[in-house]
Amino acid sequence: MEEKYTDHSFIIRPYSKAELAGMYIPGCTRKVALRKFNHWLRFDPTLWKKLQEAELNVKTRDYNYVQVGIIVNHLGNP
């Protein structure tokens, strides 16, 4: 699959939840970053609805291209 660039520093590609959370919330432990990141996703109704439409659920451990794109479009680049 082809990787898509949003700018020179971030590539839209599949990421694990922990990897993406660590990019958005650096300087925290993995557990804290995941908890905060999950909170951001679930408690933003617009973002959560879009992610659910892209087949994301609370047990998802890896994000696909579409899901990463939705997150980055909503939150900005990490």
Backbone hydrogen bonds, N-H to C=O, Kabsch-Sander energy under -0.5 kcal/mol:
donor,donor_aa,acceptor,acceptor_aa,energy
4,K,12,I,-1.8
6,T,10,F,-1.6
7,D,10,F,-0.9
12,I,4,K,-3.5
13,R,11,I,-0.8
15,Y,63,Y,-1.3
17,K,61,R,-3.1
20,L,16,S,-2.4
21,A,17,K,-2.6
22,G,18,A,-2.3
23,M,19,E,-1.3
24,Y,20,L,-2.0
25,I,21,A,-2.5
28,C,25,I,-0.8
33,A,29,T,-2.7
34,L,30,R,-2.6
35,R,31,K,-2.2
36,K,32,V,-2.6
37,F,33,A,-2.7
38,N,34,L,-2.8
39,H,35,R,-1.9
40,W,36,K,-2.3
41,L,37,F,-2.2
42,R,38,N,-2.8
43,F,39,H,-2.2
44,D,41,L,-0.8
48,W,44,D,-3.1
49,K,45,P,-2.2
50,K,46,T,-1.9
51,L,47,L,-2.4
52,Q,48,W,-2.5
53,E,49,K,-2.1
54,A,50,K,-1.0
55,E,52,Q,-1.8
56,L,51,L,-2.1
60,T,57,N,-1.7
63,Y,15,Y,-3.4
68,V,64,N,-2.7
69,G,65,Y,-2.5
70,I,66,V,-2.2
71,I,67,Q,-2.3
72,V,68,V,-2.9
73,N,69,G,-2.5
74,H,70,I,-1.7
75,L,71,I,-3.3
76,G,72,V,-2.1
